[in-house]
Amino acid sequence: MLLGLKAVVPNTDIIAAFREQKLLAVGAGDNVVRFAPPLTITAEELREARDRMIAALDGMAQLAPAT
């Protein structure tokens, strides 16, 4: 299972935010974040990863300047 998240911000910013939440991801190009979870990942582990991703992205949103 290989997933990619295309972003409008540099992938390095997202990867850093994920790392703060103890998530591993790697960049692909300038604006894609790749995930490669093990094939044995459980539903509970997926939910935990989703929650950590949301926390990381919410934290980034709070730091973004208002437009």
PyMOL Python script that loads the backbone (N, CA, C, O; Angstrom):
from pymol import cmd

cmd.read_pdbstr("""\
ATOM      1  N   MET A   1       0.863  -1.171   0.000  1.00  0.00           N
ATOM      2  CA  MET A   1       0.000   0.000   0.000  1.00  0.00           C
ATOM      3  C   MET A   1       0.905   1.228   0.000  1.00  0.00           C
ATOM      4  O   MET A   1       1.712   1.417   0.910  1.00  0.00           O
ATOM      5  N   LEU A   2       0.766   2.034  -0.999  1.00  0.00           N
ATOM      6  CA  LEU A   2       1.534   3.266  -1.119  1.00  0.00           C
ATOM      7  C   LEU A   2       0.544   4.383  -1.402  1.00  0.00           C
ATOM      8  O   LEU A   2      -0.250   4.300  -2.340  1.00  0.00           O
ATOM      9  N   LEU A   3       0.597   5.432  -0.583  1.00  0.00           N
ATOM     10  CA  LEU A   3      -0.334   6.546  -0.733  1.00  0.00           C
ATOM     11  C   LEU A   3       0.439   7.831  -0.909  1.00  0.00           C
ATOM     12  O   LEU A   3       1.537   7.977  -0.373  1.00  0.00           O
ATOM     13  N   GLY A   4      -0.128   8.769  -1.661  1.00  0.00           N
ATOM     14  CA  GLY A   4       0.475  10.077  -1.833  1.00  0.00           C
ATOM     15  C   GLY A   4      -0.527  11.167  -1.519  1.00  0.00           C
ATOM     16  O   GLY A   4      -1.705  11.063  -1.860  1.00  0.00           O
ATOM     17  N   LEU A   5      -0.053  12.203  -0.872  1.00  0.00           N
ATOM     18  CA  LEU A   5      -0.881  13.358  -0.529  1.00  0.00           C
ATOM     19  C   LEU A   5      -0.299  14.560  -1.256  1.00  0.00           C
ATOM     20  O   LEU A   5       0.815  14.989  -0.956  1.00  0.00           O
ATOM     21  N   LYS A   6      -1.051  15.108  -2.216  1.00  0.00           N
ATOM     22  CA  LYS A   6      -0.594  16.280  -2.952  1.00  0.00           C
ATOM     23  C   LYS A   6      -1.002  17.523  -2.172  1.00  0.00           C
ATOM     24  O   LYS A   6      -2.153  17.657  -1.756  1.00  0.00           O
ATOM     25  N   ALA A   7      -0.053  18.426  -1.979  1.00  0.00           N
ATOM     26  CA  ALA A   7      -0.292  19.581  -1.120  1.00  0.00           C
ATOM     27  C   ALA A   7      -0.068  20.890  -1.868  1.00  0.00           C
ATOM     28  O   ALA A   7       0.550  20.914  -2.932  1.00  0.00           O
ATOM     29  N   VAL A   8      -0.575  21.964  -1.303  1.00  0.00           N
ATOM     30  CA  VAL A   8      -0.345  23.298  -1.859  1.00  0.00           C
ATOM     31  C   VAL A   8       0.794  24.006  -1.134  1.00  0.00           C
ATOM     32  O   VAL A   8       1.152  25.128  -1.492  1.00  0.00           O
ATOM     33  N   VAL A   9       1.356  23.375  -0.137  1.00  0.00           N
ATOM     34  CA  VAL A   9       2.519  23.902   0.592  1.00  0.00           C
ATOM     35  C   VAL A   9       3.685  22.948   0.356  1.00  0.00           C
ATOM     36  O   VAL A   9       3.474  21.811  -0.065  1.00  0.00           O
ATOM     37  N   PRO A  10       4.902  23.392   0.619  1.00  0.00           N
ATOM     38  CA  PRO A  10       6.049  22.490   0.437  1.00  0.00           C
ATOM     39  C   PRO A  10       5.913  21.231   1.301  1.00  0.00           C
ATOM     40  O   PRO A  10       5.519  21.295   2.465  1.00  0.00           O
ATOM     41  N   ASN A  11       6.245  20.101   0.704  1.00  0.00           N
ATOM     42  CA  ASN A  11       6.099  18.845   1.439  1.00  0.00           C
ATOM     43  C   ASN A  11       7.002  18.790   2.662  1.00  0.00           C
ATOM     44  O   ASN A  11       6.705  18.064   3.610  1.00  0.00           O
ATOM     45  N   THR A  12       8.093  19.538   2.660  1.00  0.00           N
ATOM     46  CA  THR A  12       8.987  19.529   3.823  1.00  0.00           C
ATOM     47  C   THR A  12       8.293  20.084   5.064  1.00  0.00           C
ATOM     48  O   THR A  12       8.562  19.633   6.178  1.00  0.00           O
ATOM     49  N   ASP A  13       7.400  21.063   4.881  1.00  0.00           N
ATOM     50  CA  ASP A  13       6.647  21.610   6.023  1.00  0.00           C
ATOM     51  C   ASP A  13       5.710  20.557   6.609  1.00  0.00           C
ATOM     52  O   ASP A  13       5.601  20.424   7.828  1.00  0.00           O
ATOM     53  N   ILE A  14       5.043  19.817   5.745  1.00  0.00           N
ATOM     54  CA  ILE A  14       4.115  18.783   6.206  1.00  0.00           C
ATOM     55  C   ILE A  14       4.873  17.642   6.871  1.00  0.00           C
ATOM     56  O   ILE A  14       4.458  17.149   7.920  1.00  0.00           O
ATOM     57  N   ILE A  15       5.977  17.223   6.272  1.00  0.00           N
ATOM     58  CA  ILE A  15       6.762  16.132   6.845  1.00  0.00           C
ATOM     59  C   ILE A  15       7.277  16.512   8.231  1.00  0.00           C
ATOM     60  O   ILE A  15       7.288  15.680   9.138  1.00  0.00           O
ATOM     61  N   ALA A  16       7.699  17.757   8.398  1.00  0.00           N
ATOM     62  CA  ALA A  16       8.157  18.212   9.718  1.00  0.00           C
ATOM     63  C   ALA A  16       7.014  18.184  10.733  1.00  0.00           C
ATOM     64  O   ALA A  16       7.205  17.760  11.873  1.00  0.00           O
ATOM     65  N   ALA A  17       5.831  18.632  10.322  1.00  0.00           N
ATOM     66  CA  ALA A  17       4.674  18.617  11.230  1.00  0.00           C
ATOM     67  C   ALA A  17       4.289  17.182  11.589  1.00  0.00           C
ATOM     68  O   ALA A  17       3.950  16.898  12.737  1.00  0.00           O
ATOM     69  N   PHE A  18       4.341  16.283  10.612  1.00  0.00           N
ATOM     70  CA  PHE A  18       4.041  14.874  10.886  1.00  0.00           C
ATOM     71  C   PHE A  18       5.069  14.288  11.842  1.00  0.00           C
ATOM     72  O   PHE A  18       4.714  13.541  12.753  1.00  0.00           O
ATOM     73  N   ARG A  19       6.338  14.621  11.643  1.00  0.00           N
ATOM     74  CA  ARG A  19       7.397  14.089  12.497  1.00  0.00           C
ATOM     75  C   ARG A  19       7.185  14.506  13.950  1.00  0.00           C
ATOM     76  O   ARG A  19       7.458  13.730  14.866  1.00  0.00           O
ATOM     77  N   GLU A  20       6.694  15.735  14.163  1.00  0.00           N
ATOM     78  CA  GLU A  20       6.386  16.192  15.525  1.00  0.00           C
ATOM     79  C   GLU A  20       5.292  15.338  16.160  1.00  0.00           C
ATOM     80  O   GLU A  20       5.242  15.196  17.382  1.00  0.00           O
ATOM     81  N   GLN A  21       4.419  14.771  15.334  1.00  0.00           N
ATOM     82  CA  GLN A  21       3.343  13.898  15.819  1.00  0.00           C
ATOM     83  C   GLN A  21       3.757  12.419  15.799  1.00  0.00           C
ATOM     84  O   GLN A  21       2.922  11.533  15.982  1.00  0.00           O
ATOM     85  N   LYS A  22       5.049  12.164  15.575  1.00  0.00           N
ATOM     86  CA  LYS A  22       5.602  10.792  15.557  1.00  0.00           C
ATOM     87  C   LYS A  22       5.083   9.970  14.381  1.00  0.00           C
ATOM     88  O   LYS A  22       4.841   8.771  14.511  1.00  0.00           O
ATOM     89  N   LEU A  23       4.912  10.635  13.214  1.00  0.00           N
ATOM     90  CA  LEU A  23       4.523   9.954  11.981  1.00  0.00           C
ATOM     91  C   LEU A  23       5.685  10.014  10.998  1.00  0.00           C
ATOM     92  O   LEU A  23       6.366  11.033  10.886  1.00  0.00           O
ATOM     93  N   LEU A  24       5.899   8.931  10.301  1.00  0.00           N
ATOM     94  CA  LEU A  24       6.943   8.905   9.283  1.00  0.00           C
ATOM     95  C   LEU A  24       6.315   9.045   7.905  1.00  0.00           C
ATOM     96  O   LEU A  24       5.339   8.370   7.578  1.00  0.00           O
ATOM     97  N   ALA A  25       6.886   9.924   7.111  1.00  0.00           N
ATOM     98  CA  ALA A  25       6.463  10.115   5.722  1.00  0.00           C
ATOM     99  C   ALA A  25       7.672  10.635   4.965  1.00  0.00           C
ATOM    100  O   ALA A  25       8.609  11.158   5.569  1.00  0.00           O
ATOM    101  N   VAL A  26       7.655  10.496   3.655  1.00  0.00           N
ATOM    102  CA  VAL A  26       8.756  10.984   2.832  1.00  0.00           C
ATOM    103  C   VAL A  26       8.201  11.833   1.703  1.00  0.00           C
ATOM    104  O   VAL A  26       7.045  11.690   1.303  1.00  0.00           O
ATOM    105  N   GLY A  27       9.040  12.711   1.204  1.00  0.00           N
ATOM    106  CA  GLY A  27       8.631  13.582   0.121  1.00  0.00           C
ATOM    107  C   GLY A  27       8.765  12.906  -1.234  1.00  0.00           C
ATOM    108  O   GLY A  27       9.527  11.956  -1.411  1.00  0.00           O
ATOM    109  N   ALA A  28       8.006  13.425  -2.174  1.00  0.00           N
ATOM    110  CA  ALA A  28       8.079  12.990  -3.567  1.00  0.00           C
ATOM    111  C   ALA A  28       7.838  14.227  -4.417  1.00  0.00           C
ATOM    112  O   ALA A  28       6.716  14.729  -4.476  1.00  0.00           O
ATOM    113  N   GLY A  29       8.863  14.714  -5.063  1.00  0.00           N
ATOM    114  CA  GLY A  29       8.721  15.965  -5.794  1.00  0.00           C
ATOM    115  C   GLY A  29       8.693  17.128  -4.825  1.00  0.00           C
ATOM    116  O   GLY A  29       9.230  17.038  -3.721  1.00  0.00           O
ATOM    117  N   ASP A  30       8.070  18.215  -5.236  1.00  0.00           N
ATOM    118  CA  ASP A  30       8.026  19.417  -4.406  1.00  0.00           C
ATOM    119  C   ASP A  30       6.836  19.464  -3.453  1.00  0.00           C
ATOM    120  O   ASP A  30       6.909  20.083  -2.391  1.00  0.00           O
ATOM    121  N   ASN A  31       5.734  18.804  -3.835  1.00  0.00           N
ATOM    122  CA  ASN A  31       4.525  19.001  -3.043  1.00  0.00           C
ATOM    123  C   ASN A  31       3.739  17.718  -2.786  1.00  0.00           C
ATOM    124  O   ASN A  31       2.528  17.772  -2.570  1.00  0.00           O
ATOM    125  N   VAL A  32       4.400  16.578  -2.807  1.00  0.00           N
ATOM    126  CA  VAL A  32       3.721  15.316  -2.524  1.00  0.00           C
ATOM    127  C   VAL A  32       4.376  14.658  -1.320  1.00  0.00           C
ATOM    128  O   VAL A  32       5.601  14.589  -1.218  1.00  0.00           O
ATOM    129  N   VAL A  33       3.544  14.179  -0.420  1.00  0.00           N
ATOM    130  CA  VAL A  33       4.006  13.434   0.750  1.00  0.00           C
ATOM    131  C   VAL A  33       3.589  11.983   0.549  1.00  0.00           C
ATOM    132  O   VAL A  33       2.422  11.698   0.283  1.00  0.00           O
ATOM    133  N   ARG A  34       4.541  11.075   0.677  1.00  0.00           N
ATOM    134  CA  ARG A  34       4.268   9.646   0.476  1.00  0.00           C
ATOM    135  C   ARG A  34       4.184   8.926   1.817  1.00  0.00           C
ATOM    136  O   ARG A  34       4.936   9.206   2.751  1.00  0.00           O
ATOM    137  N   PHE A  35       3.250   7.997   1.876  1.00  0.00           N
ATOM    138  CA  PHE A  35       3.079   7.115   3.027  1.00  0.00           C
ATOM    139  C   PHE A  35       3.208   5.683   2.532  1.00  0.00           C
ATOM    140  O   PHE A  35       2.674   5.335   1.479  1.00  0.00           O
ATOM    141  N   ALA A  36       3.903   4.866   3.278  1.00  0.00           N
ATOM    142  CA  ALA A  36       4.045   3.456   2.916  1.00  0.00           C
ATOM    143  C   ALA A  36       3.880   2.607   4.179  1.00  0.00           C
ATOM    144  O   ALA A  36       4.857   2.063   4.694  1.00  0.00           O
ATOM    145  N   PRO A  37       2.652   2.494   4.674  1.00  0.00           N
ATOM    146  CA  PRO A  37       2.432   1.710   5.893  1.00  0.00           C
ATOM    147  C   PRO A  37       2.634   0.217   5.614  1.00  0.00           C
ATOM    148  O   PRO A  37       2.501  -0.232   4.475  1.00  0.00           O
ATOM    149  N   PRO A  38       2.950  -0.533   6.648  1.00  0.00           N
ATOM    150  CA  PRO A  38       3.095  -1.976   6.451  1.00  0.00           C
ATOM    151  C   PRO A  38       1.758  -2.598   6.057  1.00  0.00           C
ATOM    152  O   PRO A  38       0.697  -2.093   6.427  1.00  0.00           O
ATOM    153  N   LEU A  39       1.814  -3.672   5.321  1.00  0.00           N
ATOM    154  CA  LEU A  39       0.583  -4.346   4.899  1.00  0.00           C
ATOM    155  C   LEU A  39      -0.161  -4.972   6.071  1.00  0.00           C
ATOM    156  O   LEU A  39      -1.323  -5.353   5.933  1.00  0.00           O
ATOM    157  N   THR A  40       0.497  -5.081   7.222  1.00  0.00           N
ATOM    158  CA  THR A  40      -0.137  -5.669   8.401  1.00  0.00           C
ATOM    159  C   THR A  40      -0.754  -4.606   9.310  1.00  0.00           C
ATOM    160  O   THR A  40      -1.122  -4.916  10.443  1.00  0.00           O
ATOM    161  N   ILE A  41      -0.875  -3.372   8.847  1.00  0.00           N
ATOM    162  CA  ILE A  41      -1.424  -2.304   9.677  1.00  0.00           C
ATOM    163  C   ILE A  41      -2.875  -2.618  10.039  1.00  0.00           C
ATOM    164  O   ILE A  41      -3.641  -3.120   9.216  1.00  0.00           O
ATOM    165  N   THR A  42      -3.232  -2.316  11.273  1.00  0.00           N
ATOM    166  CA  THR A  42      -4.591  -2.598  11.751  1.00  0.00           C
ATOM    167  C   THR A  42      -5.483  -1.370  11.573  1.00  0.00           C
ATOM    168  O   THR A  42      -4.999  -0.264  11.336  1.00  0.00           O
ATOM    169  N   ALA A  43      -6.767  -1.582  11.689  1.00  0.00           N
ATOM    170  CA  ALA A  43      -7.722  -0.474  11.597  1.00  0.00           C
ATOM    171  C   ALA A  43      -7.465   0.540  12.705  1.00  0.00           C
ATOM    172  O   ALA A  43      -7.562   1.746  12.477  1.00  0.00           O
ATOM    173  N   GLU A  44      -7.141   0.067  13.888  1.00  0.00           N
ATOM    174  CA  GLU A  44      -6.860   0.975  15.008  1.00  0.00           C
ATOM    175  C   GLU A  44      -5.611   1.813  14.728  1.00  0.00           C
ATOM    176  O   GLU A  44      -5.585   3.004  15.037  1.00  0.00           O
ATOM    177  N   GLU A  45      -4.594   1.212  14.156  1.00  0.00           N
ATOM    178  CA  GLU A  45      -3.378   1.955  13.820  1.00  0.00           C
ATOM    179  C   GLU A  45      -3.654   2.995  12.734  1.00  0.00           C
ATOM    180  O   GLU A  45      -3.088   4.088  12.765  1.00  0.00           O
ATOM    181  N   LEU A  46      -4.513   2.665  11.783  1.00  0.00           N
ATOM    182  CA  LEU A  46      -4.903   3.635  10.764  1.00  0.00           C
ATOM    183  C   LEU A  46      -5.651   4.812  11.377  1.00  0.00           C
ATOM    184  O   LEU A  46      -5.420   5.961  11.000  1.00  0.00           O
ATOM    185  N   ARG A  47      -6.541   4.529  12.316  1.00  0.00           N
ATOM    186  CA  ARG A  47      -7.276   5.610  12.996  1.00  0.00           C
ATOM    187  C   ARG A  47      -6.311   6.504  13.773  1.00  0.00           C
ATOM    188  O   ARG A  47      -6.447   7.727  13.759  1.00  0.00           O
ATOM    189  N   GLU A  48      -5.344   5.897  14.446  1.00  0.00           N
ATOM    190  CA  GLU A  48      -4.366   6.674  15.205  1.00  0.00           C
ATOM    191  C   GLU A  48      -3.531   7.548  14.264  1.00  0.00           C
ATOM    192  O   GLU A  48      -3.274   8.714  14.565  1.00  0.00           O
ATOM    193  N   ALA A  49      -3.107   6.990  13.130  1.00  0.00           N
ATOM    194  CA  ALA A  49      -2.340   7.763  12.153  1.00  0.00           C
ATOM    195  C   ALA A  49      -3.181   8.926  11.618  1.00  0.00           C
ATOM    196  O   ALA A  49      -2.682  10.044  11.488  1.00  0.00           O
ATOM    197  N   ARG A  50      -4.447   8.665  11.311  1.00  0.00           N
ATOM    198  CA  ARG A  50      -5.338   9.724  10.834  1.00  0.00           C
ATOM    199  C   ARG A  50      -5.453  10.839  11.866  1.00  0.00           C
ATOM    200  O   ARG A  50      -5.380  12.018  11.518  1.00  0.00           O
ATOM    201  N   ASP A  51      -5.632  10.475  13.131  1.00  0.00           N
ATOM    202  CA  ASP A  51      -5.756  11.475  14.186  1.00  0.00           C
ATOM    203  C   ASP A  51      -4.481  12.312  14.310  1.00  0.00           C
ATOM    204  O   ASP A  51      -4.544  13.522  14.527  1.00  0.00           O
ATOM    205  N   ARG A  52      -3.331  11.664  14.172  1.00  0.00           N
ATOM    206  CA  ARG A  52      -2.062  12.388  14.252  1.00  0.00           C
ATOM    207  C   ARG A  52      -1.870  13.304  13.039  1.00  0.00           C
ATOM    208  O   ARG A  52      -1.335  14.404  13.170  1.00  0.00           O
ATOM    209  N   MET A  53      -2.305  12.853  11.866  1.00  0.00           N
ATOM    210  CA  MET A  53      -2.230  13.695  10.677  1.00  0.00           C
ATOM    211  C   MET A  53      -3.102  14.930  10.846  1.00  0.00           C
ATOM    212  O   MET A  53      -2.677  16.041  10.532  1.00  0.00           O
ATOM    213  N   ILE A  54      -4.303  14.740  11.334  1.00  0.00           N
ATOM    214  CA  ILE A  54      -5.214  15.864  11.552  1.00  0.00           C
ATOM    215  C   ILE A  54      -4.614  16.843  12.547  1.00  0.00           C
ATOM    216  O   ILE A  54      -4.671  18.055  12.336  1.00  0.00           O
ATOM    217  N   ALA A  55      -4.042  16.333  13.625  1.00  0.00           N
ATOM    218  CA  ALA A  55      -3.418  17.207  14.627  1.00  0.00           C
ATOM    219  C   ALA A  55      -2.272  18.002  14.004  1.00  0.00           C
ATOM    220  O   ALA A  55      -2.136  19.199  14.259  1.00  0.00           O
ATOM    221  N   ALA A  56      -1.453  17.345  13.193  1.00  0.00           N
ATOM    222  CA  ALA A  56      -0.323  18.021  12.554  1.00  0.00           C
ATOM    223  C   ALA A  56      -0.801  19.103  11.598  1.00  0.00           C
ATOM    224  O   ALA A  56      -0.282  20.219  11.612  1.00  0.00           O
ATOM    225  N   LEU A  57      -1.785  18.780  10.772  1.00  0.00           N
ATOM    226  CA  LEU A  57      -2.277  19.743   9.792  1.00  0.00           C
ATOM    227  C   LEU A  57      -3.041  20.881  10.455  1.00  0.00           C
ATOM    228  O   LEU A  57      -2.971  22.020   9.995  1.00  0.00           O
ATOM    229  N   ASP A  58      -3.767  20.589  11.525  1.00  0.00           N
ATOM    230  CA  ASP A  58      -4.439  21.652  12.282  1.00  0.00           C
ATOM    231  C   ASP A  58      -3.410  22.603  12.879  1.00  0.00           C
ATOM    232  O   ASP A  58      -3.607  23.818  12.885  1.00  0.00           O
ATOM    233  N   GLY A  59      -2.306  22.041  13.384  1.00  0.00           N
ATOM    234  CA  GLY A  59      -1.239  22.876  13.930  1.00  0.00           C
ATOM    235  C   GLY A  59      -0.632  23.777  12.864  1.00  0.00           C
ATOM    236  O   GLY A  59      -0.315  24.935  13.135  1.00  0.00           O
ATOM    237  N   MET A  60      -0.469  23.256  11.664  1.00  0.00           N
ATOM    238  CA  MET A  60       0.051  24.077  10.563  1.00  0.00           C
ATOM    239  C   MET A  60      -0.940  25.179  10.204  1.00  0.00           C
ATOM    240  O   MET A  60      -0.532  26.307   9.927  1.00  0.00           O
ATOM    241  N   ALA A  61      -2.213  24.873  10.204  1.00  0.00           N
ATOM    242  CA  ALA A  61      -3.246  25.841   9.837  1.00  0.00           C
ATOM    243  C   ALA A  61      -3.262  26.999  10.841  1.00  0.00           C
ATOM    244  O   ALA A  61      -3.495  28.145  10.457  1.00  0.00           O
ATOM    245  N   GLN A  62      -3.020  26.711  12.103  1.00  0.00           N
ATOM    246  CA  GLN A  62      -3.019  27.753  13.113  1.00  0.00           C
ATOM    247  C   GLN A  62      -1.836  28.704  12.952  1.00  0.00           C
ATOM    248  O   GLN A  62      -1.906  29.866  13.353  1.00  0.00           O
ATOM    249  N   LEU A  63      -0.745  28.202  12.360  1.00  0.00           N
ATOM    250  CA  LEU A  63       0.433  29.025  12.152  1.00  0.00           C
ATOM    251  C   LEU A  63       0.381  29.839  10.866  1.00  0.00           C
ATOM    252  O   LEU A  63       1.170  30.766  10.679  1.00  0.00           O
ATOM    253  N   ALA A  64      -0.550  29.491   9.980  1.00  0.00           N
ATOM    254  CA  ALA A  64      -0.639  30.175   8.678  1.00  0.00           C
ATOM    255  C   ALA A  64      -1.162  31.575   8.852  1.00  0.00           C
ATOM    256  O   ALA A  64      -2.064  31.806   9.656  1.00  0.00           O
ATOM    257  N   PRO A  65      -0.603  32.527   8.101  1.00  0.00           N
ATOM    258  CA  PRO A  65      -1.115  33.897   8.172  1.00  0.00           C
ATOM    259  C   PRO A  65      -2.523  33.983   7.624  1.00  0.00           C
ATOM    260  O   PRO A  65      -2.871  33.272   6.681  1.00  0.00           O
ATOM    261  N   ALA A  66      -3.324  34.837   8.199  1.00  0.00           N
ATOM    262  CA  ALA A  66      -4.705  35.039   7.746  1.00  0.00           C
ATOM    263  C   ALA A  66      -4.698  35.740   6.403  1.00  0.00           C
ATOM    264  O   ALA A  66      -3.897  36.643   6.162  1.00  0.00           O
ATOM    265  N   THR A  67      -5.606  35.311   5.527  1.00  0.00           N
ATOM    266  CA  THR A  67      -5.688  35.970   4.207  1.00  0.00           C
ATOM    267  C   THR A  67      -7.012  36.656   4.044  1.00  0.00           C
ATOM    268  O   THR A  67      -7.269  37.264   3.005  1.00  0.00           O
TER     269      THR A  67
END
""", "prot")
cmd.dss("prot")
cmd.show_as("cartoon", "prot")
cmd.util.cbc("prot")
cmd.orient("prot")
